[in-house]
Amino acid sequence: MRFSGIVQGDVVDLVVLCDYRDMEPVGKVFKLGQYRRQEAIVFRERNRNKSVYWTELELEAPEILLLRNCIEIVVKSQVFSISVLFEKRIVDSISKDVAVFSLSFDISKAS
């Protein structure tokens, strides 16, 4: 998934991957443009309506597997930490009875 947000007045574009290989999904995040070849694999035309398999990423872009759920970015000479987390919770607009995984972002100044 691609996300755009504003941090300190600047637009920040991120790519978030969801690794579902374990029981709980794990987010992996990087700045748009940081891994151009890997982005091309994730967002290529044939993947528009379906997800890329992790086995395909392991073969074509193994460095993506080293990504974490947190990155640091510099905006206006300040360092920010951006974390992604999939939390299981009730999302009223989807279901009032079934908990689903929902993506959350945490943005803080790095210390």
C-alpha positions in Angstrom: 0.0 0.0 0.0 1.2 3.5 -0.7 0.4 6.3 1.8 1.0 10.1 1.7 1.0 12.2 4.9 2.2 15.5 6.1 4.9 15.8 8.7 6.0 19.3 9.8 4.3 20.7 6.7 6.1 18.4 4.2 4.5 15.6 2.3 6.0 12.2 3.1 5.2 9.3 0.8 5.6 5.8 2.3 5.1 2.2 1.1 3.8 -0.3 3.6 3.9 -4.0 3.0 1.9 -6.4 5.1 3.7 -9.7 5.8 1.0 -12.3 6.5 3.3 -15.3 6.7 2.8 -15.6 10.5 -0.4 -15.7 12.6 -0.2 -11.9 13.1 0.5 -9.6 10.2 3.7 -7.6 10.4 4.2 -4.2 8.7 7.3 -3.4 6.7 7.8 0.3 5.7 10.0 2.3 3.5 10.1 5.7 1.9 8.6 5.9 -1.7 11.6 6.0 -4.1 14.0 4.4 -1.7 13.7 1.0 -3.4 12.6 1.7 -6.9 13.2 -1.8 -8.4 11.3 -3.4 -5.5 8.4 -0.8 -5.8 8.2 -1.8 -9.5 7.7 -5.4 -8.4 5.0 -4.6 -5.8 3.1 -2.1 -7.9 3.5 -3.5 -11.4 0.3 -3.8 -13.6 -0.3 -7.5 -13.1 -0.3 -7.0 -9.3 -2.9 -4.2 -9.3 -5.8 -6.5 -8.4 -3.9 -9.0 -6.3 -1.1 -9.1 -3.8 2.4 -10.1 -4.6 3.4 -13.4 -3.0 6.2 -13.2 -0.4 7.9 -16.1 -2.1 8.1 -13.9 -5.3 9.6 -11.0 -3.2 12.1 -13.4 -1.6 13.4 -14.3 -5.1 13.2 -11.0 -6.9 13.8 -8.5 -4.0 15.3 -10.3 -1.0 16.4 -7.0 0.6 12.7 -6.2 1.3 12.6 -9.0 3.8 15.2 -7.0 5.9 12.8 -4.1 6.3 11.3 -3.4 9.7 8.1 -1.9 10.9 9.8 1.4 11.7 11.8 4.0 9.7 13.5 7.3 10.5 13.0 10.2 8.1 14.5 13.7 8.2 12.0 16.6 7.7 13.3 20.2 8.0 16.5 19.0 9.8 14.4 17.1 12.4 14.5 13.3 12.6 11.1 11.5 13.0 10.4 7.9 13.7 7.5 6.4 11.8 6.2 3.0 12.9 3.4 0.9 11.4 1.4 -1.7 13.4 -1.4 -4.0 12.6 -3.8 -4.2 15.5 -6.7 -6.5 15.8 -9.8 -4.5 16.8 -13.4 -3.9 16.0 -13.9 -1.5 13.1 -17.5 -0.3 13.2 -17.7 0.5 9.5 -16.8 -3.1 8.7 -18.3 -5.2 11.5 -19.6 -4.5 15.0 -18.9 -8.2 16.0 -15.7 -9.3 14.4 -12.3 -7.9 15.1 -10.1 -7.3 12.1 -6.5 -6.2 11.6 -6.3 -2.5 11.2 -3.2 -0.5 10.2 -2.0 2.2 12.6 0.9 4.7 12.2 2.9 6.2 15.1 4.9 9.3 14.3 7.3 10.8 16.9 10.4 12.9 17.0 13.4 10.6 17.3 15.5 11.1 20.4 
